[in-house]
């Protein structure tokens, strides 16, 4: 338990974290991974090289400092982080390592300003946060271990089918090597797939939505991530596209994720862009299966119709339910305008949004501006951090 003085000291660092948070977290990751290189097999090194993890951690540390007296405000963020951590195999024993290097980084970055009282305060604050996350992650691990067809850690799966969906998206049907039972998967959940990356001497995990699941298999869709400006090519996506073939074996984590189909049978709007269609396609199938009469509008933003994965299956599901499906082609119309989002507003409807961060932020803000309640907007983004 933090003392009142320690809370005030943590709060006093908020301005510094706002201005220099990324510098602090960049120093932290460099320090930790140089001292504990085995953790490079756990962390997304592509996101490390692009700076995404540093930015995400800086934002999380700032949010924690800002809400140090109101931790319930962070419950959604804790759930999001805990699911991500479980998916890549972060365990309680990793937290002392992280804490050691984070506190050392605070000392080294702040220099003379890192007085003993401040270091003690941040040490207590970190231990408090670590306890919260360890507890949340343990609950997920325990639940996964006893679930029907459940497991913790990594399980070997064989690629039963590899199918090209679009120019840059390939689907992989995965079956357990042990032929054991499979868990029930909620629409929107994801798995981590872990592979050896040639030329990097790294084992790397990446998270992919479970697009389809049955009693014997899981299917994911992988977009091949090419190098763009400062962002490196996706190590795992390129390995899966180029080096993993039918019959090969990969490691898979238990399906997790809190971005799921909203409860009830009220009107539903699914709004996706790019590869963000994958969790929403899964939600559409689940919603139609539960109640074919539920009113659903599905709007997908992409370059053109040829860029839509699972097109034939999607068309069949649309016909089975009370579903309207619209494709907004950016090659023809450009980027969605304010009027586009305004046209989607229907009072009382739930909105599920997935796609690139700028698209999701714009969609959420425009919907709220036009009268949609924030608790009716459910969003998920791929990659590091939360929207």
N, C-alpha and C positions, 0 to 999 in steps of 0.2 A: 504494500500500500504506500503510495506516494504521500509525503507530507505536504502541507499547504505551501511551505517554502519551495519544495521541489517542483510543485505544479507551477508556481509563479516563474521559476527559473526556466522551465521548459517553454512556457508561454512567451517568455521574453526572447526566445530564439526564433520566433515566427518570422520577424522581418528579415533576419539573416537567411533563413531557409527559403524565403520567397526569392531572395536575390541570388543566393549562392548554393541552393539545394542541389542542382545538377553537378556543380563542381565537387561538392561533398560526396555524392553518391558515385561519381566517376572515380574519385580517389579510392573510395571504399571497394568497389568491384575490382579495380586494378590491384589493390593490396591483397584482398581476399583470394583472388584467383592465382596470384603469384605465390602466396603461401600455401594454398590448398588447391593445386591444379586438378585434383580429382573431381572437384566441383564443376569443372568445365564440361563434364559428361552429363551434368544435371541442368545447368543453365543454358538458355538459348544463345549460342555464341553469335548467331547471325544478328539477333537483336542487340547483343553486346556491341558488336562492331558498328552497328547503325546508331547506337546511342538510345534505343527505345527503352531498354530496361533501366538505364540510368535516369531517364526522364520519369518513368513510371514510379520508380522507388522514391525519387525526390518528391513527387506529388503525394505519395502515400505517407511519407514522413511528415510533410507539411500538414496534411489533413489530420494526422494523429496529434500533432502539436496543437493545432487549432481547436481540436475537440477533446483535449486531454481531460476536461471536466464533464464531458458529455459523450461518453463512449457508446451509448446506444445509437447515436447518430451514425456510427460507423458499422452497424451490424450488416448492412447490405454489402459493404466493401469487404468486411471480414469473410462473409460467405463466399464472395467471388474469389478472393485470394486463397481461401482454404481449399476450394475445389481445384483451382489451378495448381496449387502445391501438391495436393494428393495425386493429381494426374501425372505429375513428373517424378513422384516418389520422394518428395521432401519429407523428412521425418524429424521427430523431436531432437535427435542427436545433432542435427545440423544447426539448431538455433544457437548453442553456445559458440560455435565457430563464427556465425554471422555477427553475433553480439560483440565478440572479441574484436573483430576488425572494424565494425561500425563505430564503437567507442574509441578505438585507436585512431580512426580517421577523423573523428570530431576533434580529438586533441591535436592532430597534425595539421588539419586545415585551419582551425581557429587560432592556433598558436597561443599567445599570451592571454587571449580572451577566454581560453578553456580553463577557467579556474576550477579547483578541486570540487567546489560545491556544485558547479554546473555539470561536471563529469559524473558526479554521484547521482544527480537528478536524472540525467539521461540514461544512466545505467539502470536505475530503478524503473524509469519509463519503458525502456526496452524490455526488461524482464516482465513487466506487466503485459505489454503487447504480445510478447512471445508466449506467455501462459494462455492468453486468449486464443491465439492461433493454434497452438499445440492442442488445446482442448477441442477446438472446432474440427481440426484435422483428424484427431483420434476418433471422434464420433463418426466421421465419414469412413475412415478405415475399418472401424469395428462393424459398421452397418454393411459395408461391401463384403467383408469377410464371411458373414453369416447369411448373405442373400442367396437365394436359389441360383446356382451357377456362378456364385461369387468368387472373388479372389482379391488379394492385395499384392502390390508390387507388379511384376511383369509376368505375362503369360505368353507362350509362343503360339503364334497364328501363322497359317500357311495362306499364301495368295492363291485362292481357287479360281478367280477370274480377274483379268486386267482388261479394262475396256475404255477406249478413247471416247470421251463424251463431246468435247469441243477441241478447238485447236490447242488450248492450253490446260484443259481439265481432263483428268483420267480418273476413272473409278476403280476401286480395289475391293473385291469381295474376299473377306477374310474368314477362315474357319479355324477353330482351335486344333492344334496338333494333337492334344490329348483326347480329342473326341468327347470331352466332357460336356456337361450341361452349360447352357448359355443364360445370362441374366435377362430380365425384362429391362428394356431400354425406353426411357421417356423421350419423346420427340424434343429435340433441341440439345440433348446431351452430346458429349464429345468423348473421345478416347485420345490418349497419346500413343503415337507409333514411334518406336525407337529403332534406329538403324545405325550401322557403321558407315561413316562418310569417308569414301576413298579420297586420299590426298590430304586429308585434314587430321588423320589419326585421332578421330573423335567418334564417340558414340553420342548421337544426338536425338532427343525426343521432340516431336511436334504434335500439336493438338489438332484433331480433325473431327468435324461433326459426323455422327452416325446418321447417315442418310436413310439407310434401311437396316432392319434387324429382324431375324426370325429365330427359330429354335436351334439353328445350326450355324448361323453366320452373322457377320456385321459387314456393312458396306460403307465405305467412305469415298469422298470425291476430293481429289488433290489438285489444286491449281499450281502449275509450274511457275515459280516466282523467279523472274529474270532480274538481273542487276539493272538498277535505274539510278543514275546520278550517284548519290552518296549511299544508297541502299544496296547491299550486296545481294547476290543471287541466293535464293533459298536453298540451304544445304540439304535438308531432308526432302523437300519437294522435288528437287532435281535428282536426288538419289533414287527416289521412288519412280520417277518418270523414266530415268535413263538406265538404272542398274537393277531394279527389282522386277522380276518377272513371275509369271504363273509358276507355282511350285516352290518359290522361295519362301523363306521364313522370316518374320519380323516379330518384334516384341510389342505387346499391347497392354495398356493399363485398363482398369475397370472403368466403365462409362460413368461420368459425373457431369455436373453442370446444373445451374439454377435458372437458366433461361429456358423455360418450358411453356407449354401451351396454357394460357390462362384458364382458370376454372370456369364452369358454367356453360351455358349454351347461347349466350348473347351474341350480338353481331361482332364479327371479327374482321380486322383489316391486317393483312400481311403485306409488309412493304420491304422489299429487298433491293440490293444493288450488287452486281458482280457475283462473286462466289458466296455472298451472303444469302443466296437463294437456298443453300443446302439445309440449314436448320428450319427454315420456313416451309420448305417442301415436306420435311418430316412432320412438322406441325399440321400442315394441311391434311396429310394422310391420316394422322391420328384424329383430327377433328371430324373429318368426314366419316371415318369408321365409327366414332362414338355417336354421332348424330348427323345423318345425311341431310337433314332439313336445316341445319344451322346456316345462317346467312354469312357468307364469307366473300370478301373481296381480296384478291391477290394482285398486287401491282409490282412488277419487276422492272428495274432500270438496268439496261445493258447496252452495249454497242449496237447489237442487232440480234435478231432471233436465233441466228446460228450459234450465238455465244451462250445459249441456255443449255445446261446439262440436263439429262433425263427428260428431254422434251416429250417423247412419246408417253412415258409413264405419267408425267405431269398432266398431259391432256386427258388421259383416261380417268385420273382422280377428279379432275374438274368436272367431267361428265357425270360422275357418280354422286356428286353432292350439289348443294345449292350455292354454287361457286361462280363468281365472275373473275376471269383472268385477263389482265391487261399488260402488255409489254410496252414500255416507254423506251424507244430506241434513240440513244444519244447521237448516233451517226446521222439521224434525220432531224431530231428536234433540239439537239444541244443538251445542256444541263437542265434539270428540272427547275422550274421557276416557282416563285411564291404562289402563283395561281394554281400550279399543279398540286401543291400540298394542300392548299385551301379546298380544292375540289374533292379531296379525300375525306374531309371532315364529316362525320356522322355522329350526332350526339348519342352517348351511351356506349359506343363501340369500343372494343379493346384494340390496341395497335401493337403489333410486334414488328420491330424494325431490326434489320441486320445488314451490314455492309461496311464500306470504308468509313472511318471516323468522321471526316467532314460531312459526308452525306447524312450520317445518323444525327449529328448535332444539328444540322440544318433542318432535317425532317422533324425532330423533336421540338425545336424552338418554333417552327412554323405551325405545327399542330397546336401547341400550347397557346400561341398568339391568336389562333382562330377558335379558341374555346375548349380545346380538349384538356381534360384534367390530367395532371402529371401522373397520377396513380393509374391511369388508363394506358400509359405508354410503357412498353416493355422492350428493352433494347439489350443487344449483346454485340460485342465487336470481337473480331479475331485478333490474335496477337497479344501484346503485353499491356496490362493495365485494364481499367474499366472506363466506360464512357462518362 
